[in-house]
Amino acid sequence: MSTTAASLKALHHLYLRMHDVNLKLEQGPKRIKLKEQFAQKQEEHLKTVQEQITQLKKQVQQKNLDLQSNEAKILDLKGKLNTAASNKEFDIIKGQIAADQMANSVLEDEILELMDKIDSKDQEAKDWEAKIKTAYADAKKVEQDFESAKASLDEEIKECQAAITDAEQIIPADLKVQFSRLTRSHGAGALANVAGKFCSACNVMIEPQLRVELNSGRLVFCKSCGRLLYMDETLE
């Protein structure tokens, strides 16, 4: 590998390293946000269950009121049995009492069923509360881990930038503007190695004349994608 190719390869690796570090810095806050959004979603599930519990309790309250009303009605009817004017009236009152007692029995069964549902929903709510606690703890840990790593990542960026500034001394003055445009557009993808006879960025075959220029140590840009090329014998 020529000195020029080795220098460009080193420069490319510096750009790739800086790209990776920048990616970690960008992904950190995104991961934290995703974890927090997940926890908030868990809270929405909990609110839904809590609302269901509230509605079930309202139903129990209403059925208890209906039960009390029927019991009062039964007591009133039992009092009327003693004042029934005829056997027919007596039988009618007894029939009403039996119907109300049957209705109360149904109400009692429904209340018990609702209470079972409330118990089940209460447990479900507790489960969601535990999940929420875990989710927020997970989000906090991701945030703490990122904050712990951030200073080191920032320092690594500075090191990469300083090393890149030194490594870019290989770029001639008349090509710096073109290369700067490439790095602004493609970042680490501003450079590409030649794998065999092809540009690794666009997979287009490099013309023989350009390969000669590359082998002679000249700086060459791919005529297809515009990347700054370098030979890498390890990929031959």
MARLUM-814395 format. One record per atom (N, C-alpha, C): residue in one letter; z negated, x, y negated. Coordinates in steps of 0.05 Angstrom, whole numbers, plus 32768, in hexadecimal, padded with zeros to 4 digits. Layout:
<nodes>
AZXY;...
</nodes>
This chain:
<nodes>
M800080118018;M800080008000;M800080127FE7;S8012800C7FD4;S8014801C7FBC;S7FFB80187FAA;T7FF7802A7F97;T7FE080287F85;T7FE2800E7F75;T7FFA80077F6C;T7FFE7FEE7F5D;T7FF67FD67F6E;A80007FD57F87;A7FFB7FBF7F98;A7FDD7FBD7F9E;A7FD07FD47FA2;A7FB37FD47FA7;A7FA37FC97F8F;S7FAC7FD17F77;S7F9F7FC87F5F;S7FA27FAA7F5A;L7FBB7FA07F60;L7FC07F847F5D;L7FB17F747F71;K7FAF7F7E7F8A;K7FA07F707F9F;K7F837F6E7F97;A7F787F847F8C;A7F5C7F847F83;A7F587F707F6C;L7F6C7F6F7F5A;L7F6A7F5C7F43;L7F6B7F3F7F4E;H7F7D7F3B7F61;H7F7F7F207F6E;H7F647F187F7A;H7F587F2A7F89;H7F3F7F247F96;H7F297F1E7F82;L7F297F2C7F6B;L7F167F267F56;L7F197F0A7F4B;Y7F337F027F47;Y7F387EE77F3D;Y7F307ED27F52;L7F357ED87F6B;L7F2C7EC67F80;L7F0E7EC37F82;R7F017EDA7F7E;R7EE37EDA7F7F;R7ED97EC97F67;M7EE47ECD7F50;M7EDB7EBE7F38;M7EE07EA07F3C;H7EF77E9A7F48;H7EFE7E7E7F4E;H7EE97E717F60;D7EE07E807F74;D7ECC7E757F87;D7EB27E717F79;V7EAA7E847F67;V7E917E817F59;V7E927E697F46;N7EA87E677F37;N7EAC7E507F25;N7EAB7E367F34;L7EB67E367F4C;L7EB67E1D7F5C;L7E9A7E157F63;K7E897E297F6A;K7E6D7E247F70;K7E5F7E187F58;L7E657E247F40;L7E587E1A7F28;L7E617DFE7F21;E7E7A7DF77F27;E7E847DDC7F22;E7E7A7DC87F36;Q7E787DD17F4F;Q7E707DBF7F64;Q7E527DB87F64;G7E427DCB7F59;G7E257DC67F58;G7E1D7DAC7F4B;P7E247DA87F31;P7E1E7D8E7F24;P7E2B7D767F32;K7E437D7A7F3D;K7E507D647F4B;K7E407D5B7F64;R7E367D6F7F72;R7E267D697F8A;R7E0C7D5B7F83;I7E007D657F6D;I7DE77D587F64;I7DEC7D3B7F5D;K7E027D367F4E;K7E097D1B7F46;K7E0E7D097F5E;L7E1C7D137F71;L7E227D047F8A;L7E087CFD7F98;K7DF67D107F9A;K7DDC7D0B7FA7;K7DCD7CF57F98;E7DCD7CF77F7D;E7DBF7CE37F6D;E7DCB7CC77F70;Q7DE67CC77F70;Q7DF47CAD7F74;Q7DEE7CA17F8F;F7DEC7CB27FA3;F7DE57CA87FBE;F7DC97C9B7FBE;A7DB67CA97FB0;A7D9B7C9E7FAE;A7D9B7C837F9F;Q7DAB7C827F8A;Q7DAD7C697F7A;Q7DB97C527F8B;K7DCB7C5A7F9C;K7DD77C467FAE;K7DC27C3B7FC1;Q7DB17C4C7FCB;Q7D9B7C447FDC;Q7D897C307FCD;E7D847C367FB3;E7D737C247FA3;E7D807C087FA1;E7D9A7C077F9F;E7DA87BED7F9E;E7DA47BDD7FB8;H7DA47BEB7FCE;H7D9E7BDE7FE8;H7D827BD37FE8;L7D6F7BE37FDE;L7D537BDA7FDD;L7D507BC17FCB;K7D5D7BC17FB4;K7D5C7BAA7FA2;K7D677B917FAF;T7D7C7B947FBF;T7D887B7D7FCD;T7D747B727FE1;V7D677B847FF0;V7D537B7A8004;V7D3B7B6D7FF6;Q7D327B797FDF;Q7D1C7B6E7FD1;Q7D227B527FC6;E7D3B7B4E7FBD;E7D447B347FB4;E7D447B207FCB;Q7D4D7B297FE2;Q7D4C7B187FFA;Q7D307B0F8001;I7D1D7B227FFF;I7D017B1C8004;I7CF77B077FF0;T7CFE7B0B7FD7;T7CF67AF77FC2;T7D007ADB7FC8;Q7D197ADA7FD0;Q7D257AC07FD6;Q7D187AB37FEF;L7D127AC38003;L7D057AB9801B;L7CE97AAF8014;K7CDA7ABD8003;K7CBF7AB47FFB;K7CC17A9A7FEC;K7CD57A977FDC;K7CD97A7D7FCD;K7CDE7A667FE0;Q7CED7A6C7FF5;Q7CF27A57800A;Q7CD87A508018;V7CC87A64801F;V7CAE7A5E802C;V7C9C7A4E8019;Q7C9C7A558000;Q7C8C7A467FEC;Q7C947A297FEB;Q7CAE7A257FEA;Q7CB97A0A7FE8;Q7CB279FA8001;K7CB57A068018;K7CAF79F88031;K7C9279F38034;N7C817A04802A;N7C6479FF802A;N7C5D79E78018;L7C6B79E58002;L7C6779CE7FF0;L7C7079B47FFE;D7C8779B6800C;D7C90799F801B;D7C7C79978031;L7C7179AB803E;L7C5E79A78053;L7C4579998048;Q7C3B79A38032;Q7C2379978025;Q7C29797A801C;S7C4179768012;S7C48795B8009;S7C4979488021;N7C5479518037;N7C557940804F;N7C39793B805A;E7C28794F805A;E7C0D794B8064;E7BFE79378053;A7C0279388039;A7BF579248027;A7C007908802D;K7C1A79078032;K7C2778EE8039;K7C1C78E38053;I7C1878F48067;I7C0D78EC8081;I7BF178E1807E;L7BE078EE806E;L7BC578E58069;L7BC578C9805C;D7BD878C68049;D7BDA78AC803C;D7BE378968050;L7BF6789D8061;L7BFF78898075;L7BE978828089;K7BDA78978091;K7BC4789180A4;K7BB0787E8098;G7BAC7880807D;G7B9A786E8070;G7BA578528070;K7BBF784F806F;K7BCB7835806F;K7BCB7827808A;L7BC77838809F;L7BC6782C80BA;L7BB0781780BC;N7B99781D80AF;N7B82780B80B0;N7B8677F180A1;T7B9A77F2808F;T7B9E77DA807F;T7BB877CC8086;A7BC477D4809D;A7BDD77C780A5;A7BD977AA80AA;A7BEB779A809F;A7BE9777C80A1;A7BF2777180BC;S7C02778280CA;S7C0C777780E3;S7C12778F80F6;N7C177788810F;N7C1D779D8122;N7C3877AB811B;K7C4A779B8110;K7C6477A68109;K7C6177BB80F3;E7C5077B480DE;E7C4C77C780C8;E7C3D77DF80D3;F7C2A77DB80E5;F7C1B77F180F2;F7C2E78058100;D7C4177F9810F;D7C54780A811E;D7C677819810B;I7C6E780B80F5;I7C80781980E1;I7C72783180D5;I7C58782D80CE;I7C49784380C2;I7C45785980D6;K7C3F785280EF;K7C3C78678103;K7C5678778107;G7C6C78688105;G7C8778768108;G7C8B788980F1;Q7C83788180D9;Q7C87789380C2;Q7C7578AC80C4;I7C5C78A780CF;I7C4A78BE80D3;I7C5678D180E7;A7C6178C780FD;A7C6D78D88112;A7C8478E78107;A7C9578DA80F6;A7CAC78E780EB;A7CA378FE80D8;D7C8F78F980C8;D7C85790D80B6;D7C78792480C5;Q7C6A791E80DA;Q7C5E793380EA;Q7C73794480F8;M7C8979378101;M7C9F7946810C;M7CAC795880F7;A7CB0794D80DF;A7CBB795C80C9;A7CA9797480C2;N7C8F797180C3;N7C7C798680BE;N7C7E799C80D3;S7C82799380EC;S7C8479A68102;S7C9D79B880FE;V7CB379AB80F5;V7CCB79BA80F0;V7CC779CD80D9;L7CB979C480C3;L7CB379D580AC;L7CA279ED80B4;E7C8F79E880C5;E7C7D79FE80CE;E7C8D7A1380DE;D7C9F7A0A80EF;D7CB17A1D80FE;D7CC27A2D80EA;E7CCD7A1F80D6;E7CDF7A2C80C3;E7CCF7A4080B3;I7CB67A3980AB;I7CA67A4C809C;I7C9F7A6580AC;L7C997A6180C6;L7C937A7880D7;L7CAC7A8A80DA;E7CC37A7D80DD;E7CDC7A8C80DF;E7CE17A9C80C6;L7CDD7A9080AF;L7CE07A9D8095;L7CCD7AB48092;M7CB47AB0809B;M7CA07AC68099;M7CA87ADE80AA;D7CB47AD880C2;D7CBE7AEE80D3;D7CD47AFD80C4;K7CE67AEE80B7;K7CFB7AFB80A8;K7CF17B0C8091;I7CDC7B028084;I7CCF7B11806E;I7CC37B2B8079;D7CB67B298090;D7CAA7B42809C;D7CC07B5680A2;S7CD67B4C80AD;S7CED7B5E80B4;S7CF87B6B809A;K7CFB7B5A8085;K7D067B65806C;K7CF37B78805F;D7CD97B738061;D7CC57B858056;D7CC87BA18063;Q7CCC7BA1807D;Q7CD07BBA808B;Q7CE97BC88083;E7CFE7BB7807F;E7D187BC28076;E7D157BCF805B;A7D067BC28049;A7D017BCC802E;A7CF27BE78030;K7CDE7BE98041;K7CCF7C028045;K7CE27C18804E;D7CF47C118060;D7D077C25806B;D7D197C2F8054;W7D227C1C8043;W7D337C25802C;W7D237C368019;E7D0A7C2F8015;E7CF97C3F8003;E7CF77C5C800D;A7CF47C5F8027;A7CF37C798033;A7D0D7C888030;K7D237C7A8034;K7D3E7C868031;K7D427C8F8014;I7D397C7E8001;I7D3C7C857FE4;I7D2D7C9E7FDE;K7D147C9F7FE8;K7D037CB67FE3;K7D107CD07FED;T7D1B7CCE8005;T7D297CE58012;T7D427CEC8002;A7D517CD87FF9;A7D6A7CDD7FEA;A7D647CEB7FD0;Y7D507CE27FC1;Y7D497CEF7FA8;Y7D3E7D0B7FAC;A7D2F7D0F7FC2;A7D257D2A7FC8;A7D3C7D3C7FCF;D7D507D327FDD;D7D677D427FE4;D7D777D4A7FCA;A7D7A7D367FB8;A7D877D3C7F9E;A7D787D517F8E;K7D5E7D4F7F8E;K7D4D7D627F7F;K7D507D7E7F8B;K7D517D807FA5;K7D547D9A7FB3;K7D6F7DA67FAC;V7D847D967FAC;V7D9F7DA07FA6;V7D9F7DAA7F89;E7D917D9C7F77;E7D907DA47F5B;E7D807DBE7F58;Q7D6A7DC07F66;Q7D5A7DD87F64;Q7D687DF07F70;D7D767DEC7F86;D7D867E027F92;D7D9C7E0B7F80;F7DA97DF87F72;F7DBE7E007F60;F7DB37E0F7F48;E7D9D7E057F3D;E7D907E137F26;E7D887E2F7F2D;S7D7E7E327F46;S7D767E4D7F4F;S7D8E7E607F51;A7DA47E557F5A;A7DBC7E657F5E;A7DCD7E697F45;K7DC97E587F31;K7DDB7E587F1A;K7DDA7E727F0A;A7DC27E7D7F06;A7DC07E967EF7;A7DD07EAC7F04;S7DCD7EAD7F1F;S7DDC7EC27F2F;S7DFA7EBD7F2D;L7E027EA47F2E;L7E1F7E9E7F2D;L7E2A7EA47F11;D7E1B7E9E7EFC;D7E237EA57EE1;D7E277EC37EDE;E7E147ED27EE9;E7E157EEF7EE8;E7E2E7EFA7EF7;E7E337EED7F0E;E7E4B7EF57F1E;E7E647EF07F0F;I7E667EDA7F00;I7E7D7ED47EEF;I7E827EEA7EDB;K7E6C7EF27ECE;K7E6E7F077EBA;K7E787F217EC6;E7E6D7F277EDE;E7E767F407EEC;E7E947F3E7EF3;C7E9D7F277EFC;C7EB97F237F03;C7ECA7F267EEA;Q7EC27F1A7ED4;Q7ED27F1B7EBC;Q7ED57F387EB2;A7EBE7F477EB3;A7EBF7F637EAB;A7ED27F737EBD;A7ECF7F6E7ED7;A7EE07F7D7EEB;A7EFD7F757EE7;I7F037F5C7EE2;I7F1E7F537EDE;I7F2A7F607EC5;T7F1B7F627EB0;T7F247F6F7E97;T7F2D7F8B7E9D;D7F1C7F997EAC;D7F237FB57EB4;D7F3C7FB67EC6;A7F3C7FA47EDA;A7F527FA47EED;A7F6D7F9C7EE0;E7F6C7F8C7ECB;E7F857F837EBF;E7F927F997EAD;Q7F857FB07EAC;Q7F917FC67E9D;Q7FAB7FCF7EAA;I7FAF7FC77EC3;I7FC87FCE7ED1;I7FDF7FBE7EC7;I7FDA7FA77EBA;I7FEF7F967EAF;I7FFA7FA27E95;P80137FA97E94;P801F7FB57E7B;P801D7FA27E64;A801C7FAD7E4C;A80197F9C7E34;A802F7F877E31;D80477F8E7E39;D805E7F7C7E35;D805D7F657E4A;L804B7F677E5E;L80497F517E72;L802E7F427E70;K801D7F4A7E5E;K80037F3E7E5C;K80047F207E54;V80177F197E41;V80197EFE7E38;V80227EEC7E4F;Q80367EF67E5E;Q80407EE67E75;Q802A7EE37E8A;F801B7EF97E8F;F80067EF87EA3;F7FEF7EE57E9A;S7FE97EE67E80;S7FD47ED47E76;S7FDC7EB77E79;R7FF57EB17E75;R7FFF7E957E7A;R7FFB7E8D7E97;L80017EA07EA9;L7FFD7E9B7EC5;L7FE07E957ECD;T7FCE7EA67EC2;T7FB27EA27EC9;T7FA77E887EBD;R7FB17E817EA6;R7FA87E677E9A;R7FB17E507EAA;S7FCA7E527EB5;S7FD57E3C7EC5;S7FCB7E3B7EE1;H7FC87E537EED;H7FC37E547F0A;H7FA97E627F12;G7F9B7E6D7EFF;G7F827E7B7F05;G7F877E917F1A;A7F777E8F7F30;A7F7A7EA47F45;A7F967EA37F52;G7FA47E8D7F4F;G7FBF7E8B7F5A;G7FD47E987F49;A7FCC7EA77F34;A7FDF7EB57F23;A7FED7ECC7F32;L7FDE7ED67F47;L7FE97EEB7F57;L7FEE7EE17F73;A80017EEE7F80;A80077EE67F9C;A80117EFF7FAB;N80087F017FC4;N80117F187FD4;N802C7F107FE1;V803A7F257FE9;V80537F217FF8;V804C7F258016;A804D7F0F8024;A80487F0F8041;A80627F118050;G80677F29805B;G80817F2D8068;G80967F2F8052;K80A87F1B8051;K80BD7F1B803D;K80BA7F03802A;F80A37EF6802C;F80A07EDD801D;F80887EDE8009;C808C7ED07FF3;C80767ECC7FDF;C80627EB97FEC;S80487EC17FEC;S80347EB17FF9;S802D7E987FE9;A80357E977FD0;A802F7E807FBF;A80447E697FC4;C805D7E707FC5;C80727E5B7FC7;C80827E5D7FE1;N807E7E727FF0;N808B7E76800A;N80A97E7A8008;V80B27E837FF1;V80CE7E897FED;V80D37EA77FF3;M80EA7EAD8000;M80F07EC88007;M80F57ED97FEE;I80E97EF17FEE;I80EC7F047FD8;I81067F137FDB;E81167F147FC6;E81307F227FC8;E812C7F407FCE;P813E7F4C7FDD;P813B7F687FE4;P81377F7A7FCC;Q81457F757FB6;Q81427F867F9F;Q81257F857F93;L811A7F6C7F94;L80FE7F6A7F8A;L80EB7F787F9D;R80F07F787FB6;R80DF7F877FC9;R80E07FA57FC4;V80F87FAE7FBD;V80FA7FCB7FB6;V80EA7FD17F9D;E80EB7FBF7F89;E80DC7FC37F71;E80BE7FC37F76;L80B67FB07F88;L80997FAE7F8F;L80907FC87F9D;N80A07FD27FAF;N809A7FEA7FBE;N809980027FAC;S80A780017F96;S80A880187F84;S809080177F70;G808080017F72;G806980007F61;G806D7FF07F47;R80847FE47F43;R80897FD47F2B;R807C7FB97F2E;L80757FAD7F16;L806A7F927F16;L80817F7E7F17;V807F7F6C7F2B;V80957F597F30;V80897F3C7F31;F80977F2A7F24;F808F7F0E7F25;F80A27EFF7F38;C80977EEC7F48;C80A87EDD7F5A;C80BB7ECC7F49;K80D57ECD7F51;K80E97EBE7F42;K80E87EA07F48;S80D97E987F5C;S80D77E7C7F63;S80BF7E6F7F55;C80A77E7B7F59;C808E7E6E7F4E;C80827E7D7F37;G808C7E967F31;G80837EA47F1A;G806A7EB57F1E;R805E7EB57F36;R80467EC47F3B;R804B7EE27F3A;L80367EF17F31;L80387F0E7F32;L80347F177F4F;L80477F267F59;L80477F2C7F76;L803B7F487F7B;Y80317F4B7F94;Y80297F667F9D;Y802D7F677FBB;M80347F7E7FC5;M80397F827FE2;M801E7F867FEF;D801B7F7B8007;D80037F7E8016;D800B7F848033;E800A7F9E803A;E80137FA78054;E80037F9B806B;T7FEB7F938065;T7FDA7F88807A;T7FE47F6D8084;L7FF67F618074;L80027F47807C;L801E7F4A8087;E80287F628088;E80437F678092;E80447F6080B0;
</nodes>
